[in-house]
């Protein structure tokens, strides 16, 4: 479920931090700041503080350089100096009112200060400017603004608006698992449980472990649809996510036949991998791939375990050249 403002999940907090620092301004010293943050491991002041010092010097040397000032604002935000960051972004916007990076950076900094009103104003201004752009359908800044506005609307209980905004974000970036997760939550709140299941299972396909919210919301969606096994699967995976592997195994094992067999078998593989049980994990991932050879998460699981999947030999060609015997009815239904 979506958490309140004071309780952001680690994943959403990480995205907010990235949104503050990476303002996607091309060809400016911000790139150097990010590189500095990533590479500098010398003892002494923190990397963020060193980045601030470097960015401040760049602004002193060239106070009219917009890019240097945006880099300084991002450095302040990374160091937790949010008021200073807002002041620098605001200086940029006095000179260049439609500066996308400054609008996005200031809006995300407002979010860090839990100022939804200030953030909304900047995100909406960015949307108004960018949505008519030639590259709007591939604009990551516009996508981020839609996502953030959708998150704000969802937390404010404006669920239909959240659906519209998050759908707009996904139209730009169809692999944004965060947006899928929030869209699923919005669909649940608008009574569209089937749509919620689609969005949440897509989010889980991208991030199958270490992220509890989609599974918790998915359990609610399946419950609303009257799918007891689906709710049991989602609840089991949520238990795994919250550090209860025994509960997860107990919930998932009975589901290894039936509609949720592939999901449950993959889940058991992930649980076993998390426990360090290589043999069981390998067996479960192999079972998934036997029925769904293109399953990315099972393949990735075997790769993490250092195991190579051995595909079943193909059937010999039939005498009539049809390529082999016809599959029996229901073949491939369950691992």
N, C-alpha and C positions, 0 to 999 in steps of 0.2 A: 504494500500500500504506500501511497505517497506520504512522506513524513512532513511534520510541521516545520516551519521555518527554523526553529531552534534545534532541529534534530536531523539535519541532512545526513543521508547515507554517505559512506566513504566514497562510493563511486560518483555520486552527484557532487560531493565536495571537491573531488579531484577534477571533475569537469569544470567546476567554477574556477578553480585555481588556474587551470589551463586557459580558460576563457579570459582571465585577467591578464595573464602574461603574454599569450600569443594573440596579439591583436591583428595579425595578418596584414601588416603594412609592408609592402614589398620594397626592397631596396633601401632600407634605412638601418641605422645602427641597432635597432631592436634585435635583428638577427644575431648580431655580435653579442648582445646581452644574453640571449637565450643560449648561445653556444658557450658563453662564459659560465652561465649557471650550470650547464650540463657537464663541462669539462674540468673546471677549476677545482682541484681537490687539495690545494695547499692548506696547511694549518693556519690558524689565526682567525680573523673575522669570517663570518659565514659567507657563503657564496652570494647570497642575496645582498648582503651588505657591501661586498666587493663590487657587485654589479651596480649598486647605487652610486658608489664612489666614482666608478668609471663613467656612468651616465651623467652624473653631475658635472664632471670635468668636461664632457663633450658639450653640454649646454653652456657652460661658462665660455668655452672657446668659440661657440657659434650660437648665441642665444636666439637667433632668428631661424634656426634650422628646425622645421616642424618635426622631421623624423627623429632628431635627437631628443626633442622634448617628449614625444610619444614614448620613446624608449625609456626615458627617465620616469615617466608616469608608470609604465609597466614594471620598472624596477622597484619603485616605491610600493606598488601593490604587492609584488612578490615578497617584499620585506615586511608586509603588514602595516605599512604606513598609508592607510587608505585615504585619509584626508589630504595628505600631500599628493597622492596620486590623482585625486579628483581635481585638485587645484591645477596640476599640470595639464591634465586633459582639457580642462576648461580654458586654459590659456591657448591651447591649440585651436579649440572650437571658436574662440573669439576671432581668430585669423582665418580659419577655414571651417565655416559652420557645418559643412556637409562632409567632414572628414570621417570616413567610415570607421577606421581603426580607433579614432578617439571616441566616437560615439559608442562603439562596442566596448572599448576598454572602460569608459566611465560608467556605462550601464552595469557591467559586471562588477565593478567596484562598489557601486551602490548596492548591488545584491549582497556583497560581502558584508556590508554595513546593515543589512536587513531593511533597506529602504526600497520597498517595492515601487513606491510612487515615482521616485527619481529614476529608477531603472526603467520603468515602463515608458516614461517620457522619451528617454534616449533610444530605447529599442524601437518604439513606434516611429520616431523620426528616421531612424536608419531604414526601417521597412519602407516608409514612404519614399525615401530617396532611391533605394536599391531595387525595389520591385519592378520598376520600369526599365531597368538597365538591360543592355544587350545580352549580358551573361547571367541574368537573374536566375535562370533555371539551373545554374551550376555555381551560384555564389555562396561560399561557405559562411560569410559574415551574415548574409540574409537568412540563411538556414539557422544559424545560431540565434539570431534575433527572434525568429518565429518560435524556435524551441523554448527560449526563455520566456517569451510572452505566454506561451501555452502553459508552462509550469506555473507562472504567476496566476493565470486565470484558473487553473485547476485548484491551486491552494486557496483561492478566493471563492471557490464554489461555483464559478462560471463555467460549467462543464461543457456545454455546447460550444462555447467560444473556444475552450481548450481543444476540443476535437478539431475544429477548423484550423487553428493555428498549428497544431502538431501534425495534422495532415499536410499542411503547406510545407512544414519543415521536411517531412519525409518525401515530398515530391522533389525536393532538391537533393537530399541525401537519403537514399533508400536503405542504407546500412547503419543508420543512426539508432543503435539499440536503446539509448536513453529515451529518445523520442517515441520509439515503439512501446516502451514500458509505460510512459506517461499516457500515451494514447490508449493503451489497454485499460489503465485506471480510469480515464475519462469515459471510456465506453461502458465500463461497469456502472459508473455513477449515472449514466444516461439510460441505463436499462438495455444496452445493446451487448449482451453477454457473448453472443457468438462472434461479433466483431472484436470484442476484447480478447477472446481466445486466440484469434488469428494474430493480433498484434503482439500479444505476450509470448506466444510460442515462437514468433519470429525473433523477439528480443532474446529469448532463452537460447535459440539456436546460435546466436552470435556470442553470448556470454553464459555458458551452461553452468558454471560454478562460481562460488564466491559472491553471489549477488542474490539476496533473499527476496527483495521486493516483487520481482515478476512472479515468482512461485506463489507468494502469499496472495497476490491479486488474482492469479490464475485459479487458485483454489476457490476463491469467491465466485469467479466467473463460471467455473464448472458446476458449482453448487447451484447457482442461479439457473443453469440449464438442466439441472436434475441429473447430471452425469456423476454418479457416485464414484466410479473408478477414476475418472479424471480428477476429481477433488482429492481422492486418496493419493494419486500420483503426485499432484502438486504439493500436497501437504507433506508427503514423504521427502520430496526434494527440498522443501523449505526446512524440514528437520535436519537434513544433511547440511544445509547451508548454515544452520545455527549451531552446528557442532554436536548433533545427536545421530551419529551413524547407525546405531542399533535401531533406533526408531525408524530411520529411513529404510533400512533393510526389511524390517517387519512390514512396513507399508507397501514397499515395492514388490517384494517377492510374489505375493498372490496375483500380481497384475501381469506376470510374464506370459500369460496367454490372454487373448482377447484384444479389445480395441486399442489398449494402451501398452501392448506388449513391447513394441520397439522403444517407446519412451522409457518404460520401466526397466528394460534390460540395459539400455544405455545408462540410466541412472544408477543401476547396481554396479555397472562398470566404473562409473565415476566415484562412487562410494568406495569400492574396493581399491581403486587407485589412490584415493585420499588416505586410505589406511595402510598403504604400502603392500597390499596383497596383489602382487603382480600376476600370479596365476589366475586368480578369479577375475581380475580386471581384464586380462587378455581374453579369457573365455567369453566374457560378456560382450566385449567389443567385437570379437569375431562373430558372435551370434547376430549382432546387429548388422554387420557387413554381409553376412550370408543372405539376408533378406533385403538389405538396402545398401548395395555396394558403393553408392555415392555419398554415404553418410559422412559428412566432414568431421563431426566430433568423435565418432568411433575411430576413424582413420587417424585423427590427431592424437587420440588417446594411445593408440598403438605406437605411434611415433614417439610420444613422450616416454613410453615404457621400453623403447628400443626394440620393438617387435615388428616384424614385417608380416602383413596380411597375405596369406596364400589363398588366392581365389580358387573356387571350385572349378575343376576342368569343365570346359564347355562340352555340350552333348555332341556326339558325332552327327554328321550330316545324314539326313534321311535319304533312303534310296531314291525318292522322287525329287530330291533337290530342294525340299522345303526348308532345310536347315536344322531339322531335329524334331523330336516328338513335341506335340502340343502340350502346354502346361496344363496340369490338372486344375479343376475349378478350386479357387481359393488359395492356390499356391502363393507362398510369400506373405501370408497374412500375419504370421507370428514368427518370432525367432525361435 
